[in-house]
Amino acid sequence: MKQIVSLADKWWFWLLLGLLLYANTLGHDYVIDDQIAITKNSLTQKGVGAVSEIFSHSYLYGYDGREDESYRPLTLTTFAIEKSLFDASPGGSHLVQVLLYGLLLVVLFQWLIGIFGEKGKQMAVVSCLLFAVHPIHTEVVANVKSRDELLGALLLFTSLLYFQRWLKNKEQKNIGISLGTFLLAMLSKETAVLGIILFPALSFICEKRTLRQVITDSLPMVSPFVMYFIIRTAVLSDVLISDPIDPVANSLALAQSNSELLATNFSIFWKYMQLLFFPIQLSWDYSVPQLPLVHFSSPSAIVGLVVALGLIGLTVWGVWRRSLVGLGGIIFLSTFALTSNFFFLINCPLGERFMFIPLLGIIIILVALSEKITFSFWSKIAPVIMVLICCLFTIRTFTRNKDWKNNLAIYESGREICPNSVKVQFNLGTEYLQQGEKASTMEERKGWFMKAISTYEIAEKLYPNYSLIYENSGFVYSELGKIGRDQKEQRLYFENGLIQLRKAIDSLGYQKPNLFQNTYFVLEQLVKIDSLNNQKWKKEIAQKALLKKEKEQDDFLRICIYSKETGDDSIAVEYAVKLGQTFPEKATYQLELAEYYFKKQRFDLSLKLVSAYVDQHPNDLSARSNKGMLLEIQGKKKEALAIYEEILKVNPNEIHTLELYRKLKTIL
């Protein structure tokens, strides 16, 4: 242990430790939500030239054009810089992650020395080592999108370090660095705002200041706190209140009462504690119904409540005694509060990344309490236990890193740990779908698609209200239909796909263009290969197009064509007229359809179509002449004669009209 303590004084020890722990992530791809902040973010993809835009918009704006309530411009700026430096390659981004983690350990150890003191250097080393090797951090370091957590923690503890130095020597440069890094921490991730609580806690507990001195010491830190909210409010002033929480994102939204909500949250809190002390079974997601709703009759809810109350009580006692136990409790409670779901629901019931800084609070509590154990046997076994824990955690961290290699690896590992998570199953099915699309052979393609279907079936059973399952499985069935061995197999796949797509349309409404395009494709394939039900499929195509709210040219044409073919002539004519009115360049289709009905001797429909065309194109004398002819056939001879006369005034040599006019004139 003495050798480790001696090495820990070297800054490079902690940087090297961070590099070694996460060296096997350097060859990893971007995964899961990395597309939100990097690969599909229009702002970060512009590089450093977009920094001003990044600071002018919310976190999600570059991804989906939506101004949401999150504001993390500094994190996005780092991705923009990476784009300019090395084209945002995943290897470069992972290297930055590992280096930032190593730097965090360097800063953290210096800060821990400050709170434990030189005499407590061994406790500082133990605390920093436990934090460094803990496997729950793999999500933050191995998943590039979690740069916000990593950067926020680095800057927050840098601020705390220099604040503590300022408390000791009152050098202005120290408070200046502390003020600046605290502001930057909040600009990295919003949760750093509750770090404002840690500054007075340091003054009161570690420096033993009076309450008046604590207020005086902490007052400067209010300025970056206020400045952050001024910036945030100016940028997000027009942001509306977010939509209600989707139960797929957070199962707590399904709670039927406040009692059930609270009990389930305490149960989840107990799950957090299990992950901190036994970080073996780790998953990227814990969505519905993996974490079931419970009542206070549930043992997990009771245990969670007792542990939470115990932590709060321990924190109060520690603050009262000005013990590091109190500081550890404040670190845990303040940094966990905004993501705990106790005060308001967020889009996640449980996230391992949310324990990134709170874990340090638990470690400080445990290390501080262990120092109060005085019997001699403990002093002999404590180093052995420490070494054993660090070895086990290091091994688990290294193996867990492999799960983050790519989407396929992380999703399959998630299924092993959380098979009842609908998002785990859905995302895995979607990854199988994407693997199938990239496959080079039909056999391999079919294999991936069949795995996707079976996974979507599991997801559907877990949570039938997740509409995207039906949309994606419908698409997979349509892809299987394309490569079916024969018409019988193709028809089976297309019919199964249609069942799923119908469910998707019923759930998602009638606005998603891609959903309708795939539905049209499946139905039109069935029209080709299923002669017995040909008319039924044509009718459904027209019906689906009628239901679509934002209709395009092809939607109008489908209504017209398939309504005509199934005998719904009035609908065909009505939408041919609407087609011409909505898309004037397609008005000639009215004449095509008019000719069809003319041959069928449906002169009334033909007249309606020609009249609509003439209304838009009054200078088309041929069409006006045909309108007159149809009026004549309908027995409206005087109206027809008037039209012929108007045409001949414009062009006396219009032969067809002249002939019709003379014949009609002799009759009248």
VMD Tcl script that draws the C-alpha trace (Angstrom):
set ca {
  {0.00 0.00 0.00}
  {2.91 2.34 0.76}
  {4.21 1.93 -2.79}
  {0.81 2.86 -4.21}
  {0.60 5.91 -1.94}
  {4.06 6.95 -3.08}
  {3.13 6.55 -6.78}
  {-0.15 8.38 -6.29}
  {1.77 11.59 -5.65}
  {2.83 11.55 -9.30}
  {0.23 13.15 -11.58}
  {1.12 10.77 -14.39}
  {0.10 7.79 -12.23}
  {-3.56 8.76 -12.38}
  {-3.44 9.70 -16.06}
  {-1.78 6.37 -16.87}
  {-4.32 4.50 -14.73}
  {-7.18 6.06 -16.68}
  {-5.52 5.16 -19.98}
  {-4.88 1.56 -18.94}
  {-8.40 1.03 -17.61}
  {-10.02 2.18 -20.86}
  {-7.35 1.43 -23.46}
  {-9.54 -1.29 -24.95}
  {-12.19 1.28 -25.92}
  {-9.93 3.15 -28.37}
  {-10.98 0.96 -31.29}
  {-14.70 1.20 -30.55}
  {-17.36 2.69 -32.82}
  {-19.91 5.35 -32.01}
  {-22.89 3.69 -30.30}
  {-26.49 4.29 -29.21}
  {-27.10 8.03 -28.74}
  {-23.75 9.19 -30.15}
  {-25.70 10.11 -33.26}
  {-27.60 12.75 -31.28}
  {-24.50 14.70 -30.34}
  {-22.08 13.72 -33.10}
  {-22.80 11.70 -36.23}
  {-26.26 13.10 -36.97}
  {-25.91 16.49 -35.34}
  {-25.87 19.15 -38.05}
  {-24.11 21.69 -35.82}
  {-21.23 19.59 -34.54}
  {-20.75 18.21 -38.06}
  {-19.94 21.75 -39.23}
  {-16.86 21.85 -37.02}
  {-15.52 24.84 -35.09}
  {-17.28 27.24 -37.43}
  {-20.58 26.35 -35.73}
  {-19.54 27.24 -32.16}
  {-21.62 30.42 -32.07}
  {-24.66 28.47 -33.35}
  {-24.08 25.78 -30.74}
  {-24.13 28.36 -27.94}
  {-27.30 29.87 -29.43}
  {-29.40 26.71 -29.34}
  {-30.44 23.87 -27.06}
  {-28.69 20.52 -26.92}
  {-30.99 18.70 -29.35}
  {-31.36 21.47 -31.92}
  {-28.61 20.21 -34.21}
  {-30.08 16.71 -34.16}
  {-33.79 17.23 -34.75}
  {-34.28 20.99 -35.00}
  {-36.10 21.05 -31.68}
  {-35.40 23.56 -28.93}
  {-35.62 21.39 -25.81}
  {-34.89 22.18 -22.16}
  {-31.31 20.87 -22.17}
  {-28.41 23.27 -22.71}
  {-24.88 21.81 -22.98}
  {-23.00 23.99 -25.47}
  {-19.50 23.33 -24.16}
  {-19.89 19.57 -24.59}
  {-21.13 19.99 -28.15}
  {-18.28 22.41 -28.84}
  {-15.74 19.69 -28.00}
  {-17.39 17.45 -30.61}
  {-17.28 20.27 -33.16}
  {-13.55 20.73 -32.48}
  {-12.99 17.00 -32.93}
  {-14.82 17.18 -36.24}
  {-12.41 19.86 -37.45}
  {-9.32 18.11 -36.09}
  {-9.88 14.51 -37.16}
  {-13.26 14.44 -38.86}
  {-14.93 13.15 -35.70}
  {-13.53 9.64 -36.09}
  {-14.67 7.35 -33.27}
  {-11.08 6.50 -32.37}
  {-10.23 10.16 -31.82}
  {-13.37 10.74 -29.74}
  {-12.64 7.72 -27.55}
  {-9.06 8.88 -27.02}
  {-10.38 12.25 -25.82}
  {-12.76 10.43 -23.47}
  {-9.94 8.41 -21.92}
  {-7.67 11.44 -21.57}
  {-10.44 13.45 -19.91}
  {-11.03 10.59 -17.49}
  {-7.34 10.45 -16.65}
  {-7.30 14.23 -16.08}
  {-10.36 13.91 -13.85}
  {-8.49 11.38 -11.69}
  {-5.51 13.76 -11.46}
  {-7.75 16.63 -10.30}
  {-9.85 14.41 -8.06}
  {-6.85 13.07 -6.19}
  {-5.55 16.59 -5.55}
  {-8.97 17.60 -4.26}
  {-9.21 14.51 -2.04}
  {-5.80 15.35 -0.55}
  {-7.27 18.73 0.28}
  {-10.26 17.34 2.16}
  {-8.49 14.41 3.90}
  {-5.29 16.37 4.62}
  {-1.70 15.19 4.31}
  {-2.18 12.83 7.25}
  {-5.08 11.25 5.44}
  {-3.25 10.72 2.16}
  {-3.88 6.98 2.33}
  {-7.63 7.64 2.55}
  {-7.37 9.95 -0.45}
  {-5.56 7.26 -2.43}
  {-8.10 4.59 -1.47}
  {-11.02 6.88 -2.38}
  {-9.56 7.85 -5.72}
  {-8.63 4.27 -6.60}
  {-12.11 2.97 -5.79}
  {-13.61 5.74 -7.90}
  {-11.17 5.12 -10.78}
  {-11.69 1.37 -11.16}
  {-15.44 1.19 -10.45}
  {-17.18 -0.58 -13.38}
  {-20.29 1.62 -13.23}
  {-18.23 4.37 -14.89}
  {-17.89 2.39 -18.12}
  {-21.02 4.00 -19.57}
  {-19.60 7.49 -19.09}
  {-16.11 6.79 -20.43}
  {-16.87 4.20 -23.14}
  {-19.95 5.97 -24.51}
  {-18.79 9.19 -26.20}
  {-22.21 10.84 -25.86}
  {-21.63 10.87 -22.08}
  {-18.91 13.48 -22.58}
  {-21.32 15.83 -20.80}
  {-21.04 13.84 -17.56}
  {-17.27 13.50 -17.86}
  {-16.52 17.10 -18.78}
  {-18.96 18.44 -16.19}
  {-17.31 16.38 -13.44}
  {-13.78 17.40 -14.47}
  {-14.65 21.10 -14.46}
  {-16.71 20.93 -11.26}
  {-13.93 19.27 -9.27}
  {-11.38 21.64 -10.75}
  {-13.55 24.45 -9.45}
  {-13.82 22.82 -6.01}
  {-10.05 22.24 -5.91}
  {-9.20 25.87 -6.59}
  {-11.98 27.10 -4.32}
  {-10.44 25.12 -1.48}
  {-6.99 26.51 -2.27}
  {-8.49 30.01 -2.23}
  {-9.99 29.31 1.20}
  {-6.51 28.49 2.47}
  {-4.41 31.25 0.87}
  {-6.91 33.80 -0.55}
  {-4.94 34.12 -3.79}
  {-7.12 35.82 -6.38}
  {-6.00 33.58 -9.23}
  {-7.43 30.57 -7.39}
  {-10.89 32.08 -6.98}
  {-10.74 33.27 -10.60}
  {-10.07 29.72 -11.84}
  {-12.77 28.38 -9.54}
  {-15.36 30.84 -10.84}
  {-14.54 30.16 -14.49}
  {-14.48 26.37 -14.25}
  {-17.75 26.30 -12.31}
  {-19.45 28.25 -15.10}
  {-17.93 25.91 -17.70}
  {-19.09 22.87 -15.69}
  {-22.68 24.09 -15.85}
  {-22.31 24.77 -19.59}
  {-21.20 21.15 -19.98}
  {-24.22 19.67 -18.22}
  {-27.08 21.21 -16.27}
  {-26.74 18.91 -13.27}
  {-23.56 20.76 -12.26}
  {-25.74 23.64 -11.02}
  {-26.30 21.84 -7.72}
  {-22.55 21.98 -7.23}
  {-23.33 25.38 -5.72}
  {-24.12 23.47 -2.52}
  {-20.64 21.96 -2.34}
  {-18.77 25.25 -1.94}
  {-20.31 26.23 1.41}
  {-20.10 22.57 2.45}
  {-16.33 22.63 1.93}
  {-15.99 25.84 3.90}
  {-18.15 24.60 6.79}
  {-16.99 20.98 7.07}
  {-13.38 20.96 5.91}
  {-12.25 24.45 6.91}
  {-14.39 24.61 10.06}
  {-15.56 28.18 9.32}
  {-18.39 29.90 11.15}
  {-21.72 30.30 9.39}
  {-21.00 33.97 8.70}
  {-17.62 33.07 7.23}
  {-19.20 30.29 5.17}
  {-21.61 32.77 3.60}
  {-18.82 35.24 2.92}
  {-16.59 32.52 1.43}
  {-19.32 31.15 -0.83}
  {-20.74 34.45 -2.02}
  {-18.40 34.79 -5.05}
  {-19.62 31.45 -6.42}
  {-23.10 32.89 -6.84}
  {-21.92 35.02 -9.77}
  {-21.20 32.16 -12.24}
  {-24.38 30.45 -11.00}
  {-26.45 33.54 -11.87}
  {-24.52 34.11 -15.11}
  {-25.30 30.57 -16.25}
  {-29.03 31.07 -15.75}
  {-28.93 34.42 -17.55}
  {-27.28 32.77 -20.57}
  {-29.57 29.77 -20.43}
  {-32.72 31.88 -20.13}
  {-31.67 34.11 -23.04}
  {-31.09 31.10 -25.31}
  {-34.05 28.98 -24.22}
  {-36.56 31.77 -23.62}
  {-39.00 30.42 -26.21}
  {-38.76 26.76 -25.18}
  {-42.13 25.31 -24.30}
  {-42.75 22.86 -21.50}
  {-41.72 19.40 -22.58}
  {-44.26 16.81 -23.64}
  {-45.41 14.29 -21.01}
  {-42.86 11.59 -20.22}
  {-43.21 8.56 -22.49}
  {-43.61 5.38 -20.38}
  {-41.17 3.64 -22.74}
  {-38.54 6.16 -21.64}
  {-39.48 6.02 -17.96}
  {-41.75 3.35 -16.52}
  {-42.50 5.60 -13.53}
  {-44.87 7.50 -15.83}
  {-47.19 4.47 -15.61}
  {-47.67 4.79 -11.84}
  {-51.34 5.00 -10.94}
  {-50.88 6.90 -7.68}
  {-48.33 9.01 -5.86}
  {-47.85 6.18 -3.40}
  {-47.02 3.74 -6.19}
  {-44.71 6.29 -7.81}
  {-42.83 6.89 -4.57}
  {-42.59 3.20 -3.67}
  {-41.27 2.29 -7.11}
  {-38.73 5.09 -6.94}
  {-37.43 3.81 -3.61}
  {-37.24 0.35 -5.15}
  {-35.16 1.81 -8.00}
  {-33.01 3.64 -5.44}
  {-32.24 0.29 -3.85}
  {-31.28 -1.01 -7.30}
  {-28.82 1.89 -7.59}
  {-27.25 0.87 -4.28}
  {-26.91 -2.72 -5.47}
  {-25.14 -1.54 -8.62}
  {-22.73 0.58 -6.57}
  {-21.72 -2.25 -4.26}
  {-22.06 -5.16 -6.70}
  {-21.46 -3.74 -10.21}
  {-21.62 -7.08 -11.96}
  {-24.77 -7.04 -14.08}
  {-24.64 -3.74 -15.93}
  {-26.94 -2.63 -18.74}
  {-27.28 0.43 -20.94}
  {-31.07 0.51 -20.36}
  {-33.64 -0.42 -17.71}
  {-36.87 0.60 -19.41}
  {-40.41 -0.73 -19.01}
  {-41.22 -3.36 -17.78}
  {-37.73 -4.31 -16.50}
  {-38.26 -2.30 -13.32}
  {-41.81 -3.21 -12.21}
  {-44.13 -0.82 -10.44}
  {-44.41 -1.72 -6.75}
  {-46.19 -0.62 -3.59}
  {-44.78 -0.10 -0.12}
  {-45.58 -3.73 0.62}
  {-42.64 -4.62 -1.62}
  {-39.40 -5.49 0.24}
  {-37.30 -3.57 -2.31}
  {-39.33 -0.39 -1.71}
  {-39.01 -0.73 2.06}
  {-35.27 -1.41 1.90}
  {-34.80 1.50 -0.50}
  {-36.72 3.81 1.84}
  {-34.68 2.70 4.86}
  {-31.37 3.13 3.00}
  {-32.38 6.57 1.70}
  {-33.45 7.74 5.16}
  {-30.25 6.28 6.58}
  {-28.15 8.23 4.10}
  {-30.02 11.44 4.84}
  {-29.65 10.86 8.59}
  {-25.95 10.05 8.21}
  {-25.48 13.22 6.17}
  {-27.21 15.39 8.77}
  {-25.13 13.81 11.54}
  {-21.95 14.27 9.52}
  {-22.68 17.92 8.80}
  {-23.51 18.53 12.46}
  {-20.21 16.94 13.49}
  {-18.36 18.62 10.62}
  {-17.24 15.19 9.49}
  {-16.29 14.07 5.99}
  {-19.24 11.71 6.30}
  {-21.42 14.79 5.97}
  {-19.48 16.04 2.95}
  {-19.81 12.65 1.26}
  {-23.54 12.68 1.93}
  {-23.93 16.18 0.47}
  {-21.98 15.16 -2.64}
  {-24.22 12.16 -3.14}
  {-27.54 13.86 -2.46}
  {-26.84 17.08 -4.37}
  {-25.42 15.48 -7.52}
  {-28.08 12.76 -7.63}
  {-31.08 14.99 -6.93}
  {-31.82 16.20 -10.47}
  {-31.74 12.72 -11.99}
  {-33.34 10.84 -9.09}
  {-36.98 11.12 -10.30}
  {-37.99 12.05 -6.75}
  {-38.62 15.70 -7.58}
  {-39.68 15.43 -11.23}
  {-39.63 12.70 -13.86}
  {-36.87 12.56 -16.44}
  {-36.60 10.40 -19.56}
  {-34.94 7.52 -17.72}
  {-35.92 5.50 -14.61}
  {-32.35 4.39 -13.88}
  {-29.08 5.25 -15.58}
  {-25.65 4.05 -14.54}
  {-24.18 7.35 -15.78}
  {-26.23 9.16 -13.12}
  {-24.01 7.58 -10.45}
  {-20.81 9.02 -11.92}
  {-20.28 11.76 -9.29}
  {-22.70 10.46 -6.59}
  {-20.52 7.34 -6.29}
  {-17.70 9.52 -4.96}
  {-19.96 10.67 -2.13}
  {-20.65 7.06 -1.10}
  {-16.93 6.25 -1.26}
  {-16.04 9.22 0.94}
  {-18.68 8.16 3.48}
  {-17.38 4.58 3.60}
  {-13.70 5.57 3.79}
  {-14.39 8.18 6.49}
  {-16.39 5.66 8.53}
  {-13.74 2.96 8.12}
  {-11.20 5.26 9.78}
  {-13.35 5.24 12.88}
  {-12.93 1.45 13.21}
  {-10.20 1.07 15.83}
  {-9.68 -2.69 16.40}
  {-6.28 -3.90 15.22}
  {-7.52 -6.76 13.06}
  {-9.27 -4.28 10.76}
  {-6.02 -2.43 10.06}
  {-4.51 -5.73 8.90}
  {-7.31 -6.91 6.63}
  {-8.41 -3.52 5.26}
  {-5.52 -3.24 2.73}
  {-6.14 -6.81 1.57}
  {-9.85 -6.11 1.06}
  {-8.98 -2.90 -0.75}
  {-6.57 -4.64 -3.14}
  {-9.06 -7.45 -3.78}
  {-11.91 -5.04 -4.54}
  {-9.71 -2.98 -6.88}
  {-8.60 -6.11 -8.74}
  {-12.16 -7.38 -9.16}
  {-13.43 -3.96 -10.23}
  {-10.59 -3.55 -12.72}
  {-11.35 -6.90 -14.32}
  {-15.05 -6.09 -14.54}
  {-14.33 -2.64 -16.00}
  {-12.08 -4.15 -18.65}
  {-14.63 -6.82 -19.63}
  {-17.55 -4.37 -19.55}
  {-15.67 -2.06 -21.92}
  {-15.92 -4.74 -24.59}
  {-19.71 -4.52 -24.50}
  {-19.46 -0.94 -25.77}
  {-17.54 -1.90 -28.92}
  {-20.49 -1.30 -31.26}
  {-24.28 -1.25 -31.24}
  {-24.61 -4.98 -31.77}
  {-22.37 -5.76 -28.79}
  {-23.99 -3.30 -26.37}
  {-27.53 -4.27 -27.36}
  {-26.86 -8.00 -27.04}
  {-25.20 -7.49 -23.65}
  {-28.24 -5.47 -22.61}
  {-30.54 -8.34 -23.52}
  {-28.57 -10.70 -21.30}
  {-28.92 -8.44 -18.26}
  {-32.29 -6.77 -18.90}
  {-34.33 -9.13 -21.11}
  {-37.55 -7.48 -19.95}
  {-36.62 -4.03 -21.19}
  {-38.69 -3.16 -24.26}
  {-36.08 -0.65 -25.45}
  {-33.32 -3.24 -25.16}
  {-35.31 -5.70 -27.27}
  {-36.47 -3.04 -29.75}
  {-33.01 -1.58 -30.27}
  {-31.52 -5.04 -30.68}
  {-34.17 -5.93 -33.25}
  {-33.43 -2.70 -35.12}
  {-29.71 -3.48 -35.08}
  {-30.44 -6.93 -36.55}
  {-32.49 -5.16 -39.23}
  {-29.59 -2.85 -40.06}
  {-27.16 -5.75 -40.15}
  {-29.49 -7.48 -42.61}
  {-29.57 -4.43 -44.85}
  {-25.76 -4.49 -45.01}
  {-25.49 -8.25 -45.61}
  {-23.87 -9.32 -48.87}
  {-25.80 -12.57 -49.50}
  {-29.52 -13.36 -49.54}
  {-29.06 -16.17 -47.02}
  {-27.21 -13.94 -44.57}
  {-29.73 -11.16 -45.16}
  {-32.63 -13.46 -44.38}
  {-30.90 -14.74 -41.23}
  {-30.55 -11.23 -39.79}
  {-34.13 -10.35 -40.71}
  {-35.52 -13.45 -39.01}
  {-33.57 -12.58 -35.84}
  {-35.04 -9.08 -36.03}
  {-38.59 -10.46 -36.30}
  {-38.20 -12.79 -33.31}
  {-36.74 -9.95 -31.22}
  {-39.55 -7.56 -32.17}
  {-42.05 -10.26 -31.18}
  {-40.50 -10.36 -27.70}
  {-40.64 -6.56 -27.50}
  {-44.30 -6.57 -28.54}
  {-45.19 -9.01 -25.78}
  {-43.30 -6.94 -23.22}
  {-45.02 -3.67 -24.06}
  {-47.65 -3.75 -26.83}
  {-48.12 0.04 -26.72}
  {-44.71 0.76 -28.24}
  {-45.81 1.73 -31.76}
  {-42.35 1.76 -33.35}
  {-42.18 -2.02 -32.93}
  {-44.99 -2.44 -35.44}
  {-43.54 0.02 -37.91}
  {-40.12 -1.65 -37.90}
  {-41.36 -5.24 -37.92}
  {-43.68 -4.36 -40.80}
  {-40.66 -3.09 -42.71}
  {-38.67 -6.25 -41.95}
  {-41.50 -8.43 -43.22}
  {-41.60 -6.38 -46.42}
  {-37.85 -6.96 -46.87}
  {-38.37 -10.69 -46.31}
  {-41.15 -10.62 -48.88}
  {-38.72 -9.27 -51.47}
  {-36.42 -12.27 -51.06}
  {-39.04 -14.98 -50.53}
  {-38.43 -18.32 -52.30}
  {-41.74 -18.33 -54.13}
  {-45.02 -16.46 -54.34}
  {-46.51 -18.43 -51.46}
  {-43.72 -17.46 -49.08}
  {-43.68 -13.89 -50.39}
  {-47.42 -13.55 -49.84}
  {-47.06 -14.87 -46.27}
  {-44.37 -12.31 -45.42}
  {-46.21 -9.42 -47.06}
  {-49.46 -10.31 -45.27}
  {-47.65 -10.49 -41.90}
  {-46.00 -7.18 -42.67}
  {-49.35 -5.63 -43.51}
  {-50.77 -6.74 -40.15}
  {-47.91 -4.98 -38.35}
  {-48.13 -1.86 -40.51}
  {-51.86 -1.58 -39.86}
  {-51.12 -1.60 -36.12}
  {-48.46 1.06 -36.62}
  {-50.82 3.33 -38.55}
  {-53.53 2.85 -35.93}
  {-51.06 3.78 -33.16}
  {-49.01 6.51 -34.80}
  {-51.81 8.16 -36.75}
  {-51.81 9.12 -40.37}
  {-48.90 11.52 -40.74}
  {-45.63 9.54 -41.10}
  {-44.71 9.46 -44.82}
  {-42.26 6.55 -44.52}
  {-44.85 4.41 -42.77}
  {-47.33 4.98 -45.58}
  {-44.74 4.37 -48.29}
  {-43.93 0.97 -46.83}
  {-47.63 0.14 -46.45}
  {-48.24 1.08 -50.10}
  {-45.30 -1.07 -51.17}
  {-46.59 -4.13 -49.31}
  {-50.13 -3.72 -50.64}
  {-48.96 -3.20 -54.20}
  {-46.84 -6.34 -53.98}
  {-49.90 -8.24 -52.78}
  {-51.86 -6.85 -55.74}
  {-49.27 -8.42 -58.04}
  {-48.95 -11.85 -56.44}
  {-52.36 -12.49 -54.85}
  {-54.83 -12.62 -57.73}
  {-57.63 -14.05 -55.57}
  {-57.68 -11.00 -53.30}
  {-56.54 -8.49 -55.88}
  {-59.51 -6.18 -55.50}
  {-59.37 -6.26 -51.71}
  {-55.76 -5.04 -51.68}
  {-56.50 -2.31 -54.22}
  {-59.38 -1.09 -52.10}
  {-57.16 -0.95 -49.03}
  {-54.52 1.06 -50.89}
  {-57.13 3.68 -51.72}
  {-58.47 3.65 -48.15}
  {-55.01 4.11 -46.64}
  {-54.30 7.01 -48.99}
  {-57.61 8.61 -48.02}
  {-56.64 8.47 -44.34}
  {-53.27 10.15 -44.82}
  {-53.51 13.76 -43.68}
  {-50.70 15.40 -45.64}
  {-51.27 13.96 -49.10}
  {-48.63 14.06 -51.83}
  {-49.14 13.64 -55.59}
  {-48.73 9.88 -55.39}
  {-51.35 9.64 -52.64}
  {-53.93 11.40 -54.82}
  {-53.00 9.21 -57.78}
  {-53.35 6.03 -55.71}
  {-56.80 7.10 -54.57}
  {-57.83 7.81 -58.16}
  {-56.31 4.71 -59.75}
  {-57.36 2.13 -57.19}
  {-60.80 3.66 -56.54}
  {-61.43 3.54 -60.29}
  {-60.29 -0.09 -60.47}
  {-62.47 -1.16 -57.54}
  {-65.56 0.65 -58.77}
  {-65.51 3.59 -56.36}
  {-65.92 5.98 -59.29}
  {-67.24 8.99 -57.36}
  {-64.16 8.94 -55.10}
  {-61.85 8.55 -58.09}
  {-63.36 11.60 -59.76}
  {-63.45 13.68 -56.58}
  {-59.75 13.14 -55.91}
  {-58.76 13.60 -59.54}
  {-60.31 17.06 -59.25}
  {-58.46 17.67 -55.96}
  {-55.23 16.43 -57.53}
  {-55.49 19.05 -60.26}
  {-56.32 21.78 -57.77}
  {-53.49 20.86 -55.38}
  {-50.88 20.07 -58.02}
  {-51.78 22.08 -61.19}
  {-49.05 20.35 -63.18}
  {-50.99 17.08 -62.79}
  {-54.30 18.51 -64.03}
  {-53.97 16.64 -67.33}
  {-54.71 13.47 -65.39}
  {-58.30 14.73 -65.22}
  {-58.49 14.48 -69.02}
  {-57.03 10.96 -68.98}
  {-59.62 9.83 -66.47}
  {-62.36 11.69 -68.35}
  {-61.51 9.71 -71.49}
  {-61.71 6.45 -69.50}
  {-65.21 7.26 -68.23}
  {-66.25 8.49 -71.65}
  {-65.45 5.08 -73.10}
  {-67.40 3.52 -70.22}
  {-70.30 5.84 -71.19}
  {-70.17 7.46 -67.74}
  {-70.70 10.85 -69.35}
  {-71.67 12.55 -66.08}
  {-68.30 11.68 -64.53}
  {-66.43 12.54 -67.68}
  {-68.14 15.95 -67.77}
  {-67.24 16.66 -64.14}
  {-63.56 15.96 -64.84}
  {-63.39 17.97 -68.05}
  {-65.20 20.88 -66.40}
  {-62.67 20.89 -63.55}
  {-59.83 20.93 -66.05}
  {-61.38 23.76 -68.07}
  {-61.83 25.83 -64.93}
  {-58.06 25.74 -64.48}
  {-57.16 25.93 -68.17}
  {-59.76 28.12 -69.90}
  {-57.46 28.70 -72.89}
  {-57.43 25.01 -73.79}
  {-60.00 25.23 -76.62}
  {-59.93 21.49 -77.30}
  {-60.90 20.73 -73.68}
  {-63.64 23.39 -73.80}
  {-64.95 21.81 -77.00}
  {-65.07 18.39 -75.28}
  {-66.99 19.95 -72.40}
  {-69.53 21.29 -74.86}
  {-69.84 17.87 -76.48}
  {-70.45 16.21 -73.09}
  {-73.06 18.81 -72.21}
  {-74.75 18.07 -75.52}
  {-74.76 14.35 -74.78}
  {-76.27 15.14 -71.40}
  {-79.09 16.99 -73.13}
  {-77.88 20.44 -72.20}
  {-77.82 21.62 -75.80}
  {-78.17 25.36 -75.21}
  {-75.22 25.35 -72.77}
  {-73.21 23.37 -75.30}
  {-74.09 25.80 -78.10}
  {-72.96 28.74 -75.96}
  {-69.60 27.08 -75.38}
  {-69.13 26.37 -79.11}
  {-69.90 30.00 -79.94}
  {-67.36 31.25 -77.36}
  {-64.68 29.00 -78.81}
  {-65.38 30.08 -82.39}
  {-65.14 33.73 -81.41}
  {-61.61 33.03 -80.26}
  {-60.71 30.75 -83.16}
  {-63.23 30.59 -86.04}
  {-61.15 27.88 -87.71}
  {-61.33 25.40 -84.84}
  {-62.49 22.51 -87.05}
  {-63.78 20.09 -84.42}
  {-65.80 22.77 -82.65}
  {-67.09 24.16 -85.93}
  {-68.39 20.74 -86.93}
  {-70.11 20.23 -83.58}
  {-71.59 23.72 -83.74}
  {-73.11 23.23 -87.22}
  {-74.68 19.88 -86.31}
  {-76.16 21.26 -83.10}
  {-77.36 24.44 -84.84}
  {-79.37 22.45 -87.39}
  {-81.08 20.55 -84.61}
  {-81.95 23.65 -82.64}
}
mol new
graphics top color blue
foreach p $ca { graphics top sphere $p radius 0.5 }
foreach p [lrange $ca 0 end-1] q [lrange $ca 1 end] { graphics top cylinder $p $q radius 0.2 }
display resetview
